[in-house]
Amino acid sequence: MFSIGEYVAPLVSGLVVALSSWFPISPEGYSIMKLLGVITPAYLDYLVPAYLGVAFAPLFYFWRRLSLGSQRALTGTLNSDMRYLLYATVFTILIGYPLLTSLKDFTGSTFTDLINAIAGLLILLLALSLDRFRPVLRKTRERMGEEKDDATILDSIISGLLQGISVVNGFSRSGFVFLGLIATGLPSKRALELSFLIAPVYFIVKLAFVSGWVPALPVSLLFTAFLTAFVTSILTMEGLLRVVDALGDRTFIAVFGLIPVIVYLLEVIL
């Protein structure tokens, strides 16, 4: 028999890991690990199922797009999203795997939270200068893409490189990739979608090096962490895309960039 209290750790772990995966902070950042350690010291036991839930969420969310893209790929035609996914995956593995191999014992620290905050400041600066740099980048994108806001090879390279770097514990995958994509001239909603689309390969690479969990735990508890992370991820992705529509491009980029800055300042103050 299991008490309701035993489900607190997997529920909290799944919820926090999912939210910190999609916002420009990191599930393994110093502040998030500290928060989880205070709420539920057993959070490491549920890190793997939580990561699995986050990894499967984009596959479910974009299943129709991935299905149509796969069908076209079988006929020898890759649309822009599938090309982006393919190339970004290759660069993520080429950069991320060697980093994890050499830095597998590295743990998130206040330094990584500071880097995430700096990335947030850069996102904020881009929001303030959209009118200046976006027209120039638009013309460049038109030469590289087939249609408006198509993912280009440049998007793939930048996303793959930044996602590969962010596999180091504590760095924000979503913050780095979002920064890289809006810097190429993509609107924030499209940048979010492409960031979501390539997330599964990141978590698969991370899972290969996760340690410290207890696979012998009851399946019901492990599944609770998985399901919580999965559902929270779906709701968060949908929510972020809706918030873009509600706030507008510039305001959303500014707010998104402020999040890691606020997290770091609270960490310093408290």
N, C-alpha and C positions, 0 to 999 in steps of 0.2 A: 504493500500500500504506500502511495506517495501523498504527501501533504501538499496543499496549495503553495506553501512557502517554498518548496523545492523548485517551483517553476519561475520564481522571481529572477534567479540568475540567468537562465536561458532567455527569458523574455527581455530583460534589460540588455543583455549582451547583444541579442539580435537587433533590438531597436537602435541602440547607440552605434553599433558597427555599421548598420545600414545608413543612418543619417550622416554619420561622419564620412562615409564613402562617397556620397553624392554631393555634399557641400564641400567647399574648398578648405577642408581640414582633413586630418588623417585618423583612421581607426587606431593606428599605432603611434600617434603623436603623444607627446609627453602629457599634455593637458587631458586628453581623452583617456589615456591609460590611468592617469591619476584619479580621474572621475570614476571610472569603472572599478578601480581598486577600492575606492571608498564605499561605493554602493554595493558591489558584489565581488569580493576577492576571488571568487571562483570563475570569473569571466573568461580566463584563458582556456578553461575546459570546453568552452562553447565557441571559440574563435573559428575553428574549422567549419562547423555546420553553418555559422553565421556568414562566413565568407562564401560558402557554397550557395546560400540563399541569395546573396547579393549578385553572385556571378550568373545565376540562372535567370534572374529578373529581367535583364535586358534581352535575353534570348526569347523570353516569353513576350515581353513588351513589343519587340520588333519582329515577331515571328512571321507576320505576313510579308513584311519587307524582305526579310532574309529568305523566305520561301520563294518569292518571286525572283529575287536576285540569284538564288541557287539554280532555279529552273533555266534562267537565261544563261547562266554560266555553263550549264550542260550543253547548250547549243553553241558554245564558243564565244558568247558575248557577255562581257562584264560591264554592268552599269557603274556609275561613279561611286556609289556607296559600297559596292562589293570590291571594287579596286582599292578604295580607301581602306576597307577592312583588311584586305589581304596584305597590302604593303605596310600598313601600320602595325599589323600583327608581327610581320617579319622583323621590323625595326625594334619593336618592343622586346622580342626574344633576344635579338642580337645584342641589345644594350643591357636589358634587364637581367638575363641569366648570368653573365659574367659578374655583374655587380653583386648579385645575391650570393654567388659562389664565394666571392672574396670578402663580402661584408655580412655574412650570414649571422654573425653574433652582434651586429650593430643594433642598438636599441634607440628608440626615439628619445630625443632630449629637447631642452629648451632651444637649442640651436636649430633643430629642424622646424620647430614652431616659429622661430624668427624668420627662417627662409620662407615658410608658408605666408607669413605676414608681409614679407617683401613682395612676394608674388601677388598678394592681394592689393598692395599699393600700386603695383604696375598695372593691374587690371583697372583700378580706380583712375589712374592717369590716362589710360586708353579711353575710358568712358568720357573723360573731360576733353579729350582731343579728337573725338570721332569725326567731327566736321572737317578737320584738317587732313587726316591721313586716309580716311575711308574712300574718298573719290579716286585717289591715286591707286589704291589697292584694288578697287573695283575694276579699273581698266586692265590691270595685270591679270586679275581673275578671269576676265572675259576672254583674254587671249589663251588661257590655260584650260578653262572649263568648256564643256559642251553647251551648258545652259547656265542660267543665273543660279548662283550658290551651289553649283556642283562641287563635290569634293575633288580637289586636284592632287597631283603627286606631291606638291609642296605641303599640303595639309597632311598627307599621309606621313611624310618624312618627319615633320615637326611633331605631330601627335605621337608617332612611334618613339622618337628620341626622348621626348619629355615623359611619356608614360614609362619608358624603360628606366629612366633616371629615378622616377618616383617610386620604383619598387623598393628602394632603400627605406627601411622602417622610419616612419615619422613624416615623410614627405607627402604632400597632398596630390594624389593623382588627378582628381577633378580640377583642382586649382591650376596645376601646371598645364594640363591639356587645354582647358578653357582659355587660359591666357594665350597659349600658342595659336589657337584657332581664331580668336578674335583679332589677334595681331596680323593675321593674313587677310583680314577684311570681311570675314563671315559675320552675319548678324548673330546675336546672342542665342536665339532659339535654335538656329541651325548648328551653332557651335556646341550647344548642349546635346543635341541629338547625336552628333558625331562622337562626342565624348562618351555618351552612354553606349553607343554601338560597339566601341572597341574595349569596353571595360572587362568583359569576360576573360580575355586572354591575360590581362593583368592579374586577375585574381587566381587564375589557373597557375601562373608562374609563381605567385606568392604562396599558394597552397603547397607547392612542392618543397617549401622551406619552413613551413610553420611547425613549431614544436611546442611541447608543454601542455598538450591537451590530453584528455582521458577518453579514448574510444570505447572503454568498457562501461561508460555511463549508460543508464537506461535509454533505450531508443526513443521513448516518449519525450525525454528531456532534450536530447539532441535534435529531434524533429521540431520541437517547439522553437529552438534557436533558429533553425533553418527557415521555418515557416514565418516567424516574426520578421526575420531579415528580408525574406522574399516579398512579403506583403508590404512592408514598410518601404522597400525599394521601389516597388511599382507605384505606390501612392506618392512617393517623393519625386520620382521622375515626372509623373503626370502633373504634380503640383508645381514643380519648377517651370515646366513649359507653359502652364496656365498663368503663372505669375509674370512671365515675360510679356504675355499678351496684355495683362492688366497694367503693368508698370511702364511698358515701353522699353525699347532697346537700351538707351543710355542709362536710364534709372536702374534697370535690372543689373546691368554690368557694374555700376557703382556700388549697389547694395551687395552684390555677390562678392565683390572685391573687399568690402569692408568686413566681412564675416571673419576671415582669419586674423585681421588686424585687431578686431575687438577681442577675439579669443586670446591672442597673445598679450594684449594689454591687461586683460583680467587676470591672466596667469602671473604677470609681473606684479600687479597690485596686490593680489591675494596671496 
